[in-house]
């Protein structure tokens, strides 16, 4: 389906076109909807999805460090060496999977030390690490990894993480439910409190004003938080559907209607009734009524000569009929459909400029 096309500068042309859908047959049939956080994860253009039988499928080309099998062309491929899996998270060059016995499997490149729990520069095949068992939650993002043990201790690794805290057990005097990796790390308690630590290159979230703090600090968010999406900027989704934001907003990353950074945590002016938010420079939100909205730096171009295509406030995304969920990272957006198919949002190239406006002019590529 198409939305109104935007031109750059004074040239404006509008056209309504019918959607084009490319159907790709899966080598292995999808077996269950991805309605949980760790059921699917997107990075470098590909979706990795856990199936009901404990195997993992890759939708899309991925990259050479973590795709393991299949050509770079679009397709659906079974990830070899993974069985009995219940959750997966992928970073830029590495991936973590959690099996049903509560142990972590890992593979990929160890550049910047996201796999610092082992000594190798690269893990060529998924490998189980017995020292990372009894895991309650985990995350992989960019060049970072984090695990939450069942005894409520946290361990984390990644780029510029100091040696005196890297991989060392960290304790928070609260019962932690979920953890999130990034330049800043976040832990969410069972009661919805959010703790943060790490390094921010832009605005400090800490009461001291420091951009570098490795002791967890309780953030002042006036709601019970159920989810965090970090970088650029931070988005906190509350149990009641409200949203709070903080940090970078240069291309409308926070969807607040402007491009000014948020130096204090504040309530989102537009979003409510939100179930979850994922993405980065482009963010997508699923609403509790199963509608979808998006915002951010939607321009894909050889040279970004204008910011006229920034979406600084949420606009509706016309997801395929039957969509029940989505997974997203940066500019890669995958919708999960009730019939078992997966639909990737594909931007159309502009008819005149070599630009693409991701949230306005698109079709879907279906994997069945």
ChimeraX attribute file (.defattr): number of C-alpha atoms within 10 A of each C-alpha:
attribute: neighborCount
match mode: 1-to-1
recipient: residues
	/A:1	17
	/A:2	18
	/A:3	19
	/A:4	14
	/A:5	20
	/A:6	19
	/A:7	18
	/A:8	15
	/A:9	10
	/A:10	6
	/A:11	8
	/A:12	9
	/A:13	12
	/A:14	10
	/A:15	11
	/A:16	11
	/A:17	14
	/A:18	11
	/A:19	13
	/A:20	14
	/A:21	14
	/A:22	12
	/A:23	15
	/A:24	16
	/A:25	13
	/A:26	19
	/A:27	13
	/A:28	13
	/A:29	15
	/A:30	21
	/A:31	15
	/A:32	18
	/A:33	21
	/A:34	23
	/A:35	13
	/A:36	10
	/A:37	14
	/A:38	20
	/A:39	22
	/A:40	27
	/A:41	27
	/A:42	30
	/A:43	27
	/A:44	19
	/A:45	19
	/A:46	25
	/A:47	28
	/A:48	28
	/A:49	28
	/A:50	29
	/A:51	23
	/A:52	16
	/A:53	13
	/A:54	17
	/A:55	19
	/A:56	28
	/A:57	23
	/A:58	25
	/A:59	26
	/A:60	24
	/A:61	20
	/A:62	25
	/A:63	16
	/A:64	14
	/A:65	17
	/A:66	24
	/A:67	25
	/A:68	20
	/A:69	14
	/A:70	17
	/A:71	14
	/A:72	12
	/A:73	9
	/A:74	17
	/A:75	20
	/A:76	24
	/A:77	21
	/A:78	21
	/A:79	21
	/A:80	14
	/A:81	12
	/A:82	20
	/A:83	15
	/A:84	16
	/A:85	23
	/A:86	23
	/A:87	27
	/A:88	26
	/A:89	25
	/A:90	28
	/A:91	25
	/A:92	21
	/A:93	25
	/A:94	28
	/A:95	29
	/A:96	26
	/A:97	28
	/A:98	26
	/A:99	21
	/A:100	13
	/A:101	12
	/A:102	20
	/A:103	19
	/A:104	25
	/A:105	22
	/A:106	23
	/A:107	23
	/A:108	25
	/A:109	23
	/A:110	22
	/A:111	16
	/A:112	17
	/A:113	22
	/A:114	28
	/A:115	29
	/A:116	19
	/A:117	18
	/A:118	13
	/A:119	10
	/A:120	12
	/A:121	14
	/A:122	16
	/A:123	19
	/A:124	14
	/A:125	16
	/A:126	20
	/A:127	15
	/A:128	18
	/A:129	13
	/A:130	11
	/A:131	10
	/A:132	17
	/A:133	19
	/A:134	16
	/A:135	21
	/A:136	20
	/A:137	21
	/A:138	25
	/A:139	27
	/A:140	28
	/A:141	27
	/A:142	21
	/A:143	24
	/A:144	30
	/A:145	31
	/A:146	26
	/A:147	28
	/A:148	27
	/A:149	20
	/A:150	15
	/A:151	12
	/A:152	19
	/A:153	18
	/A:154	23
	/A:155	19
	/A:156	28
	/A:157	26
	/A:158	25
	/A:159	17
	/A:160	14
	/A:161	19
	/A:162	12
	/A:163	9
	/A:164	8
	/A:165	14
	/A:166	19
	/A:167	20
	/A:168	14
	/A:169	14
	/A:170	16
	/A:171	16
	/A:172	16
	/A:173	8
	/A:174	14
	/A:175	17
	/A:176	26
	/A:177	18
	/A:178	21
	/A:179	26
	/A:180	25
	/A:181	26
	/A:182	26
	/A:183	21
	/A:184	21
	/A:185	22
	/A:186	25
	/A:187	28
	/A:188	23
	/A:189	20
	/A:190	15
	/A:191	14
	/A:192	20
	/A:193	21
	/A:194	26
	/A:195	20
	/A:196	21
	/A:197	21
	/A:198	20
	/A:199	20
	/A:200	20
	/A:201	10
	/A:202	13
	/A:203	18
	/A:204	18
	/A:205	26
	/A:206	20
	/A:207	10
	/A:208	9
	/A:209	10
	/A:210	12
	/A:211	17
	/A:212	17
	/A:213	18
	/A:214	17
	/A:215	13
	/A:216	18
	/A:217	17
	/A:218	16
	/A:219	15
	/A:220	15
	/A:221	18
	/A:222	12
	/A:223	19
	/A:224	20
	/A:225	23
	/A:226	22
	/A:227	24
	/A:228	24
	/A:229	21
	/A:230	23
	/A:231	22
	/A:232	22
	/A:233	21
	/A:234	21
	/A:235	26
	/A:236	27
	/A:237	25
	/A:238	23
	/A:239	17
	/A:240	15
	/A:241	19
	/A:242	20
	/A:243	27
	/A:244	22
	/A:245	27
	/A:246	24
	/A:247	24
	/A:248	21
	/A:249	25
	/A:250	18
	/A:251	25
	/A:252	26
	/A:253	32
	/A:254	34
	/A:255	26
	/A:256	23
	/A:257	17
	/A:258	16
	/A:259	19
	/A:260	15
	/A:261	20
	/A:262	18
	/A:263	14
	/A:264	15
	/A:265	18
	/A:266	16
	/A:267	18
	/A:268	18
	/A:269	14
	/A:270	12
	/A:271	19
	/A:272	16
	/A:273	18
	/A:274	22
	/A:275	22
	/A:276	26
	/A:277	25
	/A:278	22
	/A:279	25
	/A:280	23
	/A:281	20
	/A:282	28
	/A:283	28
	/A:284	27
	/A:285	26
	/A:286	21
	/A:287	17
	/A:288	14
	/A:289	9
	/A:290	15
	/A:291	17
	/A:292	23
	/A:293	20
	/A:294	24
	/A:295	29
	/A:296	30
	/A:297	26
	/A:298	26
	/A:299	24
	/A:300	16
	/A:301	14
	/A:302	9
	/A:303	9
	/A:304	11
	/A:305	10
	/A:306	10
	/A:307	13
	/A:308	14
	/A:309	22
	/A:310	22
	/A:311	28
	/A:312	22
	/A:313	20
	/A:314	21
	/A:315	15
	/A:316	14
	/A:317	20
	/A:318	17
	/A:319	24
	/A:320	18
	/A:321	8
	/A:322	14
	/A:323	20
	/A:324	18
	/A:325	21
	/A:326	27
	/A:327	29
	/A:328	25
	/A:329	23
	/A:330	21
	/A:331	25
	/A:332	21
	/A:333	25
	/A:334	27
	/A:335	22
	/A:336	24
	/A:337	21
	/A:338	14
	/A:339	14
	/A:340	17
	/A:341	22
	/A:342	27
	/A:343	25
	/A:344	27
	/A:345	22
	/A:346	21
	/A:347	21
	/A:348	20
	/A:349	16
	/A:350	15
	/A:351	11
	/A:352	10
	/A:353	10
	/A:354	12
	/A:355	21
	/A:356	23
	/A:357	25
	/A:358	26
	/A:359	31
	/A:360	23
	/A:361	23
	/A:362	24
	/A:363	25
	/A:364	22
	/A:365	18
	/A:366	22
	/A:367	23
	/A:368	18
